[in-house]
Amino acid sequence: MTRKDFLKQLCVLAGASLLELDVARIAHAASGIERHTALYWMPLENKLLQCQLCPRKCPIPDKKRGFCGVRENNEGSLYTLVYASAAAIHIDPIEKKPLFHFLPGTSAFSIATAGCNLRCKFCQNWEISQSKPEEVQPTHISPESIVAQAKKAGSKTVAYTYTEPTVFYEYMLDTIKLAKESGLKNVMHSAGFINEEPLRNLCKYLDAANIDLKAFTQGYYSDICSGNLDDILRTLKIIKEEGVHLEITNLVLPNLNDSPEQIRKMCLWIKENLGVDTPLHFSRFWPMYKLSNLSPTPVATLEKAQVFAKDIGLRYVYIGNVPGHQGETTFCPKCAKPLVVRIGYALKAYDILDGRCKFCNEKIEGVWASA
């Protein structure tokens, strides 16, 4: 049967003409996208349902999808369209997540699917994060295969990253459980836009997370990301409460979220709610996606932000996306000796023994051994 004949048959079965069919549904059927039962939703009336995975709580009519583009209502039940359908698979240094205090020098088997529940105008992975499942060319890879390939590659961790892991929650959760059983660690880089119940369930199996705290004003989240600051702050508190190793990334955009007042408020909140040992990464912005008209973040702006954070009392503050900068180095907060020297994603020195400074025996926050 040709593709044309196949589409005609779909029209007959649906009792509608080709022009009346939803374009996304045609592409879905023709591309062979498989449905997988989704978690966290509730039925409403007349086949309407409400997704309860993230704070949007999308009401989704029959045959339609939520904001993320990957969760679809079919006859009053919710399905994910990206289960075992990876839009990106790479083996990365753990430092790329970025995680600087979690098994440095090891590799992470990294996966992502299409879709996102935010609309960040600066997204560096917008080609897949802002695409629907039928708009990418995914690789079918099951949770079992991910674990097997990660172990074969010698990776210490499986990383759920690049786009937004929340939207491929079922895929991530099944993989996390298998990875944990096999002795692998699980890490996530996320924007943190997820509801409490699914997050706490995920944290039972998660070992580390880097959460993007994109700014410290609701105006920025509304205008630049289509998100909500309070939901992200709640996520950060929950991850800390659940005992998952936590690091934070703040991408600094010129004239948008780089004011000293905003950065001080953010750092003070981190200190008071998450603790002074929480690693914070100030990352350099490069013109991207819908903000290609902006200039790169001046390195001096990042250096000032690092000084603000340290003056407030945060002990581990980094500068990212500036390879070779001293801001990539982990210093002992007590004796000030360099302990982990990085150039890009490569380690040039490593002087932490049993989780402590080699020189003064100060305890260094983090996970420094695979056991």
C-alpha positions, 0 to 999 in steps of 0.5 A: 500500500502506498502512502497516498492509499494509506492516507485515503484509507484513514479518511474512509475509516474516520468518515471524513475527507482528507481536508477535514483531517487534522494535519498532525494526526495524518503525520502521526499515523503516516510516520508510525509514531506509537502511543504509550499510556501516560501518567498523571492525568484525570478524565473530565466529561465528553472525552475531555481530560486534564494533564497533571504532569506540569503546572500548566495542567492542560485541558486536552480535548479528544484527538488534541495535544497539550502545550508540550506537543507530545501528550495526546488525548485519544478517546478520553485517555492520555498517551505520550508520543515519545516513549522510546523515541530519542531525538538525541543520543550522545555520550557526554562528559558529566561536566557538560550537564553541567554537574561539577560536584558529581563524579567529575571526569566520568561520562554520561549516556545522554538522551532526549526526545522532542518536545518541551513545556516552556518556550524559551526564546534563547533555547540552544536545542530549539530544533528538537525542543520546539518540534513535535514528534513527527517533525524529527527523525528519532531513534527507537531505543528502549529503556533496556537498550539505553541501560545496556548501551550505557554500560557497554560504553563505560558511562557511570550515569544516564542523563536525561537532558538537552530538551525537557525531561519532564515531557518524556516523563514515562520514558525517563521513569522506566529507564531510571528504574532499570538504570538504578537496578543495574548500578548506574546513576541517574542525572537530569538537566531540567527547567524544573517546570513539573508538579510536586507528585511526579517530581517526588516520585522521580526523586526516589530514583534520581541521583543528581539534577541541574536545574535552570533557574533562568531568572529571579523575576516573574516578568522574565519567566513570562516574557522570555520563557512562558513559565512561572518562577514560583513553580521552579523555586518549589521544584528546587526546594523539593529536590533538596528535601528529597536528598538529590544532589542539586546544582543550579544554572543561571544563563545570564542574558545582557540587559534581561536578567543581569542586574546586580539587584536581581542576581543578589536576590537570587543568590540570597534565596539560594543561600536561605532555602537550599544552603551555601554548599549548593553549586551555582553556575553562571553561564554565558549566553551566546546569540541563539534562536529568537534572541540572535539579535543580542550580544554575547554576555560580557565575561566581566558581567559573569565575573561580577555575578560570581563576586556577588554570589560569593560575597553573599556566602555561596561557597561554590560558584562557577562561570560557564561557557568560557573555556579556560576561565578560572571560574571553572575551577573548584576551590576549597572554601576553607584553604582556597587551594584549587581542587578540581581544575577544568579547561572546558570539559577536561580535568587538569587536576583533581585533589579531592580524597574521600570527599575532602580537600587533599590539603586541609581535609575540609569536606567538599559538597558533592558525590566524588566516588561511584560507590 
